């Protein structure tokens, strides 16, 4: 079955939410590239995302959130993460925090680690979906090794029937990926430099981040 392309508007998002609740994969625009997502409680949902991309499950997938209030329900929320989220969410920052002991997440989501990456994107579509179904595991909308899909038609070309609904928000915004900050260490460490500069991270924290690993 070919993916259904719908406009990224209230009606289209309602269809996407329905598809997520039914266990389907949805493609959606974000503030950078298009992503594919599934509801976190979908049985074997993360496996379905990897299968759609034809990618082995060797890397963790982040969760996109509706707002910062969803974060403490998924992971521990150290002061450094709260400060960075307050300064840069919604936006190009992913914080890595410890998983809560009382919250069970699929091991494949985190590649077996006891940490989880969280981000509130600067785009209404993923935030609306996450508000409706909870934090959504999201990865880029492309086949493994292929260019990232720039628009809805490219997603259908690459992923075809693996996706139930494509929210068409026009051409992808592009730009740098999110900066990833590991808040499980003291001081925090930048794992990937991206949209948020190191100097801005350190300004908010009020101290230097840990040196890069060799």
Backbone bond lengths (Angstrom), bond angles and torsions (degrees), N, CA, C in turn:
res aa  C-N    CA-C-N  psi(-1)  N-CA   C-N-CA  omega(-1)  CA-C   N-CA-C  phi
1 X - - - 1.460 - - 1.530 109.31 -
2 X 1.328 116.85 131.29 1.457 121.02 -179.79 1.518 109.88 -77.76
3 X 1.324 115.59 144.47 1.457 120.73 179.19 1.522 110.42 -59.45
4 X 1.312 115.87 146.23 1.460 121.61 176.79 1.521 108.43 -91.77
5 X 1.329 117.39 119.99 1.461 121.92 177.76 1.527 108.49 -91.54
6 X 1.329 115.91 124.35 1.462 121.38 179.63 1.518 108.61 -130.74
7 X 1.315 116.20 155.01 1.466 120.90 179.41 1.525 110.26 -66.23
8 X 1.324 115.39 146.10 1.464 120.04 175.91 1.528 108.46 -80.55
9 X 1.333 114.92 74.88 1.454 121.72 176.28 1.519 107.77 -134.69
10 X 1.317 117.29 -172.25 1.471 119.96 -175.70 1.524 111.73 -58.66
11 X 1.336 117.29 -43.38 1.467 120.23 -179.42 1.522 111.00 -67.14
12 X 1.334 116.26 -43.09 1.453 119.86 179.63 1.518 111.97 -63.54
13 X 1.331 116.29 -41.45 1.468 118.89 179.14 1.520 111.05 -66.44
14 X 1.329 117.37 -34.58 1.462 120.39 176.33 1.526 110.26 -62.01
15 X 1.339 117.35 -40.57 1.462 120.95 177.18 1.525 110.82 -65.44
16 X 1.334 115.96 -40.51 1.460 119.78 179.61 1.526 110.84 -64.92
17 X 1.320 116.98 -41.16 1.467 120.83 178.35 1.520 110.12 -63.24
18 X 1.320 117.06 -42.12 1.462 120.75 177.65 1.525 110.88 -61.08
19 X 1.333 116.28 -41.87 1.467 120.20 179.38 1.525 110.87 -64.65
20 X 1.334 117.56 -42.06 1.457 120.74 178.41 1.524 110.58 -62.18
21 X 1.319 116.46 -44.08 1.468 119.59 -179.28 1.515 112.00 -65.47
22 X 1.340 116.29 -24.66 1.462 120.91 178.16 1.525 112.01 -86.90
23 X 1.329 117.28 1.20 1.457 120.49 177.68 1.514 114.63 93.48
24 X 1.334 118.09 8.88 1.453 121.08 -178.66 1.519 113.31 -87.17
25 X 1.325 114.05 167.76 1.460 121.72 175.96 1.522 108.72 -95.46
26 X 1.327 115.88 136.58 1.460 122.35 -179.89 1.525 108.81 -121.44
27 X 1.324 116.18 136.18 1.465 121.26 171.74 1.524 108.16 -97.82
28 X 1.316 115.91 138.29 1.458 119.62 -173.64 1.519 111.31 -146.67
29 X 1.329 116.72 149.62 1.454 119.63 175.11 1.519 110.12 -75.49
30 X 1.323 115.72 150.92 1.463 121.09 171.62 1.521 107.09 -130.38
31 X 1.324 116.21 -171.04 1.459 120.03 179.43 1.522 112.59 -77.65
32 X 1.337 117.48 -2.64 1.472 120.61 176.10 1.531 109.09 -125.09
33 X 1.313 117.50 -85.78 1.467 121.82 -178.87 1.525 109.42 -113.63
34 X 1.327 115.83 171.04 1.453 119.87 171.90 1.530 109.35 -71.90
35 X 1.333 115.18 146.21 1.445 120.19 176.37 1.511 110.87 -126.21
36 X 1.332 115.86 166.09 1.458 121.15 169.28 1.519 107.04 -116.92
37 X 1.334 114.86 140.79 1.452 120.05 -173.71 1.518 110.40 -138.98
38 X 1.319 114.67 161.61 1.461 122.33 177.73 1.526 106.31 -144.02
39 X 1.309 117.86 154.17 1.456 120.30 176.06 1.524 109.62 -65.47
40 X 1.328 116.25 139.67 1.463 121.31 -174.23 1.519 112.23 -61.96
41 X 1.339 117.37 -30.87 1.461 119.53 -177.25 1.527 113.55 -91.10
42 X 1.328 117.88 9.92 1.463 120.83 178.08 1.531 110.07 -72.51
43 X 1.321 118.95 123.02 1.469 119.66 177.70 1.534 110.82 -57.81
44 X 1.334 116.09 127.51 1.470 122.90 -178.95 1.527 111.91 58.36
45 X 1.324 117.44 24.87 1.459 120.16 -179.07 1.518 113.22 -66.77
46 X 1.326 117.20 -41.03 1.471 120.02 179.65 1.526 109.23 -65.59
47 X 1.321 116.61 -40.32 1.462 120.04 177.05 1.527 110.36 -59.39
48 X 1.336 116.63 -36.96 1.465 120.19 179.33 1.522 111.26 -66.18
49 X 1.346 117.33 -36.55 1.467 119.72 176.43 1.524 110.76 -62.34
50 X 1.327 116.99 -45.46 1.459 119.83 178.85 1.521 111.30 -64.05
51 X 1.327 116.60 -40.05 1.459 119.56 179.79 1.521 110.67 -64.77
52 X 1.334 117.59 -38.32 1.466 120.80 178.72 1.522 111.15 -61.52
53 X 1.327 116.06 -35.95 1.468 120.78 -179.27 1.526 112.50 -87.65
54 X 1.355 116.89 -9.80 1.466 121.46 -175.31 1.520 109.92 58.39
55 X 1.339 113.99 47.01 1.463 119.68 -176.78 1.513 109.77 -125.57
56 X 1.334 118.31 135.61 1.469 119.32 176.54 1.526 110.20 -66.99
57 X 1.325 117.31 149.56 1.467 121.14 -175.87 1.519 112.40 -80.16
58 X 1.330 116.09 66.82 1.459 119.84 -175.10 1.519 113.22 -108.95
59 X 1.333 117.21 0.33 1.459 119.78 179.66 1.531 109.59 -134.61
60 X 1.316 114.71 146.44 1.461 119.56 -179.74 1.523 110.75 -70.37
61 X 1.324 115.59 155.78 1.456 122.55 175.83 1.522 108.25 -113.82
62 X 1.317 116.77 135.89 1.458 119.89 178.69 1.524 110.80 -80.37
63 X 1.325 115.02 164.91 1.451 122.22 172.87 1.521 109.14 -107.06
64 X 1.330 116.58 130.41 1.456 120.91 171.65 1.521 108.32 -91.79
65 X 1.326 115.70 136.24 1.455 122.39 -174.57 1.520 110.88 -113.13
66 X 1.337 114.56 159.68 1.461 119.67 173.99 1.520 110.97 -75.21
67 X 1.322 116.18 -37.30 1.462 122.32 -179.00 1.518 107.99 -165.32
68 X 1.326 115.77 174.78 1.460 120.37 -176.91 1.520 112.20 -65.81
69 X 1.324 117.81 -22.44 1.464 120.20 -178.55 1.524 111.90 -63.98
70 X 1.341 118.10 -23.67 1.461 120.35 178.77 1.525 112.59 -77.21
71 X 1.320 117.82 -19.36 1.460 120.20 -172.17 1.527 113.71 -63.16
72 X 1.337 120.04 -48.67 1.465 119.08 -177.34 1.523 114.34 -65.05
73 X 1.327 117.85 -15.24 1.457 120.27 176.77 1.519 111.87 -77.84
74 X 1.338 116.92 -14.54 1.462 121.99 -178.10 1.522 111.37 -107.72
75 X 1.332 116.41 -46.13 1.454 120.08 -176.20 1.510 111.84 -130.89
76 X 1.325 115.18 165.74 1.459 119.28 170.22 1.528 107.74 -63.54
77 X 1.313 116.60 153.15 1.459 120.01 -169.42 1.522 109.90 -128.76
78 X 1.338 117.10 78.70 1.460 120.18 -178.28 1.522 111.55 -66.81
79 X 1.315 117.72 159.60 1.470 120.98 -178.08 1.528 113.59 -55.85
80 X 1.332 117.24 -36.01 1.464 119.22 -179.44 1.518 110.70 -63.89
81 X 1.336 117.70 -42.27 1.464 120.97 178.85 1.521 110.47 -64.54
82 X 1.329 116.71 -42.42 1.460 120.38 179.84 1.525 110.97 -62.84
83 X 1.332 117.19 -40.59 1.457 120.30 -179.69 1.523 111.21 -66.30
84 X 1.333 117.11 -44.47 1.459 120.44 -179.63 1.518 111.52 -66.71
85 X 1.329 116.73 -41.12 1.460 119.91 178.09 1.528 110.68 -62.96
86 X 1.315 116.35 -40.66 1.448 119.67 179.25 1.515 113.03 -63.22
87 X 1.322 115.88 -30.31 1.465 119.89 -178.38 1.521 113.34 -87.09
88 X 1.338 117.63 -34.22 1.468 120.01 -167.62 1.524 115.20 -120.89
89 X 1.311 119.34 -2.85 1.463 121.14 176.57 1.511 110.37 -99.50
90 X 1.324 118.85 139.57 1.468 126.01 -7.04 1.523 111.05 -71.04
91 X 1.321 115.97 143.94 1.454 119.64 -179.51 1.501 112.93 161.95
92 X 1.326 115.19 -164.39 1.455 122.77 -168.86 1.507 114.61 -86.82
93 X 1.316 117.47 51.16 1.457 122.50 178.51 1.514 109.78 -131.25
94 X 1.335 116.12 128.71 1.461 122.54 170.07 1.515 107.84 -112.03
95 X 1.318 117.27 127.83 1.465 120.49 175.37 1.521 108.45 -106.16
96 X 1.307 115.37 137.81 1.463 121.99 175.93 1.520 107.28 -103.84
97 X 1.323 115.87 122.35 1.463 121.33 -176.83 1.529 108.92 -130.10
98 X 1.335 117.30 163.28 1.474 118.77 176.72 1.527 110.60 -68.76
99 X 1.327 115.78 145.29 1.458 119.53 171.43 1.525 109.88 -67.81
100 X 1.314 115.78 146.44 1.456 119.92 172.63 1.522 109.89 -71.19
101 X 1.333 116.33 139.95 1.459 120.05 -179.10 1.522 112.13 -65.14
102 X 1.337 116.85 -27.15 1.454 119.50 -176.68 1.524 113.19 -94.57
103 X 1.330 117.48 8.61 1.459 122.14 178.38 1.524 108.56 -117.06
104 X 1.309 116.72 123.49 1.461 121.32 179.74 1.520 109.50 -96.77
105 X 1.317 116.12 119.69 1.459 122.46 176.43 1.525 108.56 -113.54
106 X 1.327 117.73 149.08 1.467 119.23 178.17 1.534 110.14 -59.81
107 X 1.327 119.25 127.66 1.464 120.53 -179.36 1.520 113.02 -54.95
108 X 1.337 117.16 -32.32 1.466 119.70 -179.13 1.531 111.23 -66.34
109 X 1.332 117.83 -24.59 1.465 121.61 178.98 1.516 111.09 -61.46
110 X 1.334 116.07 -38.40 1.459 121.04 -173.79 1.520 112.53 -111.34
111 X 1.339 117.10 13.63 1.465 122.03 -176.37 1.528 110.61 54.83
112 X 1.328 115.94 34.09 1.453 121.20 176.09 1.516 115.25 85.65
113 X 1.321 118.23 -5.87 1.463 121.16 -179.31 1.524 110.24 -77.75
114 X 1.332 115.88 159.89 1.461 121.19 177.17 1.535 110.62 -97.87
115 X 1.324 115.20 30.02 1.461 121.55 176.97 1.525 108.32 -125.54
116 X 1.331 116.55 165.19 1.456 121.01 179.91 1.524 109.31 -145.93
117 X 1.334 115.90 137.73 1.455 121.94 176.41 1.516 110.59 -91.72
118 X 1.323 117.26 132.53 1.466 123.20 -176.58 1.521 110.01 -129.09
119 X 1.350 115.51 140.99 1.466 119.58 177.67 1.520 109.89 -149.90
120 X 1.332 116.21 142.64 1.461 122.93 168.95 1.524 106.48 -106.51
121 X 1.333 118.36 106.71 1.465 120.47 -175.63 1.525 111.75 -75.72
122 X 1.311 114.40 155.91 1.464 120.89 179.18 1.529 109.21 -89.17
123 X 1.332 115.08 59.17 1.470 121.51 178.60 1.519 107.58 -153.48
124 X 1.321 116.17 135.95 1.459 120.39 -175.24 1.527 113.17 -66.52
125 X 1.336 118.60 -33.89 1.469 120.52 -172.75 1.526 112.60 -61.49
126 X 1.331 119.93 -57.54 1.461 117.74 -179.21 1.518 112.89 -63.55
127 X 1.332 117.12 -32.67 1.464 118.81 178.97 1.533 110.69 -66.44
128 X 1.333 116.33 -38.99 1.467 119.49 178.59 1.524 111.43 -65.20
129 X 1.328 117.11 -41.53 1.462 120.13 179.43 1.521 110.74 -66.68
130 X 1.323 117.02 -41.78 1.462 120.57 179.64 1.525 111.29 -67.47
131 X 1.326 117.37 -32.16 1.462 119.83 176.73 1.516 110.87 -66.08
132 X 1.338 116.45 -31.87 1.466 120.89 -176.70 1.522 112.80 -83.42
133 X 1.336 117.83 -40.21 1.472 119.86 -172.41 1.519 113.19 -117.39
134 X 1.337 118.14 -1.17 1.453 121.37 -176.39 1.519 111.10 96.20
135 X 1.333 117.44 175.11 1.461 121.24 -179.91 1.523 111.38 -50.95
136 X 1.341 115.71 135.65 1.464 119.14 -173.36 1.536 111.30 -115.48
137 X 1.337 117.08 123.58 1.463 120.33 172.60 1.528 109.12 -62.93
138 X 1.316 116.44 128.44 1.463 120.84 -173.69 1.514 109.88 -138.80
139 X 1.321 115.84 137.31 1.462 122.02 174.35 1.521 107.91 -138.80
140 X 1.312 117.02 166.69 1.463 120.13 -173.01 1.523 111.42 -64.45
141 X 1.331 115.85 146.87 1.467 122.49 -174.42 1.523 110.72 -89.40
142 X 1.324 115.18 76.32 1.465 119.84 177.71 1.520 109.66 -159.58
143 X 1.315 115.90 157.06 1.455 120.27 172.45 1.519 108.79 -69.65
144 X 1.314 115.70 148.32 1.456 120.14 -179.77 1.520 110.26 -56.78
145 X 1.329 116.75 126.37 1.453 122.40 179.69 1.507 114.67 87.51
146 X 1.331 117.59 -8.87 1.469 121.43 179.69 1.524 109.65 -94.48
147 X 1.333 117.56 160.29 1.468 119.53 177.12 1.526 110.88 -61.34
148 X 1.327 115.80 150.84 1.458 119.72 176.14 1.520 109.54 -64.20
149 X 1.326 116.20 137.17 1.460 120.88 -177.08 1.521 110.39 -65.38
150 X 1.326 116.17 130.04 1.463 121.00 -176.09 1.517 112.85 -91.23
151 X 1.340 116.96 -15.81 1.461 119.61 -178.66 1.523 109.18 -159.10
152 X 1.343 115.75 178.10 1.461 120.58 -175.49 1.523 112.21 -61.31
153 X 1.327 117.74 -42.35 1.457 120.53 -179.02 1.523 111.38 -62.05
154 X 1.322 117.17 -37.84 1.468 120.79 179.25 1.524 111.04 -65.77
155 X 1.336 116.46 -34.91 1.463 119.87 177.65 1.525 110.19 -63.45
156 X 1.320 116.57 -46.03 1.461 120.28 179.65 1.521 110.32 -63.45
157 X 1.329 117.19 -39.91 1.462 120.68 178.75 1.528 111.06 -59.87
158 X 1.335 116.30 -41.85 1.460 120.12 -175.07 1.522 113.36 -83.96
159 X 1.337 116.87 -40.22 1.458 120.17 -170.02 1.519 113.97 -110.62
160 X 1.329 116.46 -19.59 1.456 121.38 173.33 1.505 114.74 49.45
161 X 1.333 116.17 -126.74 1.443 122.02 -174.11 1.509 115.39 -73.71
162 X 1.328 118.49 -2.84 1.465 119.19 177.07 1.519 111.88 -69.87
163 X 1.337 116.17 -20.33 1.467 121.95 -176.95 1.517 108.94 -107.64
164 X 1.334 116.10 133.31 1.467 120.11 -179.53 1.523 111.63 -80.91
165 X 1.339 116.66 -45.29 1.461 122.14 -175.93 1.517 109.12 -136.82
166 X 1.333 116.06 137.15 1.458 122.18 173.17 1.521 107.60 -114.66
167 X 1.323 116.49 119.34 1.466 121.00 173.86 1.525 107.85 -82.71
168 X 1.305 116.46 114.23 1.459 121.75 -175.65 1.523 109.26 -89.54
169 X 1.324 114.86 103.89 1.459 120.91 177.72 1.505 113.00 -106.44
170 X 1.355 116.93 19.18 1.454 119.55 -178.07 1.517 111.17 84.59
171 X 1.333 117.02 -171.26 1.465 120.14 -179.48 1.528 111.76 -59.01
172 X 1.332 115.82 144.16 1.461 120.40 177.86 1.523 110.32 -60.70
173 X 1.317 115.49 145.05 1.463 120.31 -178.79 1.524 112.15 -68.53
174 X 1.329 116.01 -33.64 1.461 119.76 -178.36 1.520 111.23 72.82
175 X 1.313 116.07 -157.85 1.456 120.75 -178.81 1.511 111.70 95.96
176 X 1.327 116.90 178.62 1.472 120.66 -177.27 1.514 111.49 -68.92
177 X 1.331 116.95 153.29 1.466 119.85 175.52 1.525 110.06 -71.07
178 X 1.308 115.31 173.86 1.465 118.55 179.08 1.526 110.48 -68.92
179 X 1.318 114.94 149.71 1.460 120.68 168.66 1.522 107.97 -76.64
180 X 1.320 117.20 133.02 1.460 122.32 -178.13 1.528 108.65 -107.87
181 X 1.325 115.76 121.76 1.460 121.44 -178.78 1.525 109.25 -118.04
182 X 1.315 115.86 123.36 1.455 122.32 178.27 1.525 108.57 -83.38
183 X 1.331 115.53 108.50 1.462 121.03 -179.72 1.522 111.74 -98.13
184 X 1.332 117.24 16.00 1.462 120.45 175.90 1.521 111.05 -88.93
185 X 1.324 117.50 -7.93 1.452 121.58 179.95 1.531 109.57 -113.23
186 X 1.311 116.81 163.13 1.461 122.23 177.66 1.525 108.63 -131.71
187 X 1.332 117.87 110.63 1.463 127.00 3.44 1.535 111.43 -75.84
188 X 1.341 117.24 163.60 1.462 120.01 176.29 1.525 111.39 -59.96
189 X 1.341 114.38 159.92 1.462 120.77 -178.05 1.530 109.27 -127.80
190 X 1.319 116.69 138.34 1.459 120.81 174.58 1.528 108.37 -82.07
191 X 1.319 115.86 118.45 1.467 121.06 179.24 1.521 111.90 -89.69
192 X 1.340 116.58 -29.09 1.462 120.64 177.36 1.516 108.16 -147.67
193 X 1.326 115.41 124.94 1.464 119.68 175.83 1.515 109.25 -82.21
194 X 1.317 117.15 132.24 1.459 120.99 -177.65 1.506 111.40 -149.46
195 X 1.325 115.84 -125.17 1.464 121.11 -171.43 1.519 113.70 -67.55
196 X 1.329 118.11 -28.36 1.461 122.31 -178.79 1.526 108.62 -102.86
197 X 1.315 117.02 124.27 1.459 121.36 -176.41 1.528 111.26 -71.91
198 X 1.326 114.92 150.72 1.464 120.51 177.43 1.526 110.67 -55.01
199 X 1.328 116.61 -42.96 1.467 119.59 -177.92 1.524 111.49 -60.44
200 X 1.326 117.00 -35.70 1.464 120.10 179.64 1.524 110.92 -72.22
201 X 1.327 117.14 -37.29 1.461 120.32 175.45 1.527 109.73 -61.52
202 X 1.323 116.53 -46.67 1.459 120.33 -178.42 1.525 111.64 -67.36
203 X 1.322 117.28 -33.49 1.476 120.21 177.42 1.521 110.40 -62.48
204 X 1.322 116.87 -44.15 1.469 120.18 -179.42 1.527 110.74 -68.28
205 X 1.326 116.84 -41.10 1.465 120.01 -179.08 1.527 112.09 -72.95
206 X 1.334 115.69 -23.80 1.455 119.48 -178.28 1.507 114.12 76.08
207 X 1.344 115.95 19.57 1.468 120.84 -179.77 1.519 108.12 -165.73
208 X 1.331 116.77 163.40 1.465 118.99 178.25 1.530 111.10 -68.23
209 X 1.323 115.96 151.03 1.457 120.37 170.66 1.512 108.55 -82.81
210 X 1.328 116.76 167.09 1.453 121.20 -179.66 1.512 110.64 -63.98
211 X 1.324 118.71 147.88 1.468 120.23 177.24 1.527 111.29 -59.90
212 X 1.342 115.39 152.56 1.458 119.40 176.12 1.518 109.63 -61.26
213 X 1.327 114.94 146.04 1.466 118.57 176.33 1.527 109.19 -72.75
214 X 1.345 118.04 144.38 1.478 119.84 179.66 1.509 111.28 -66.62
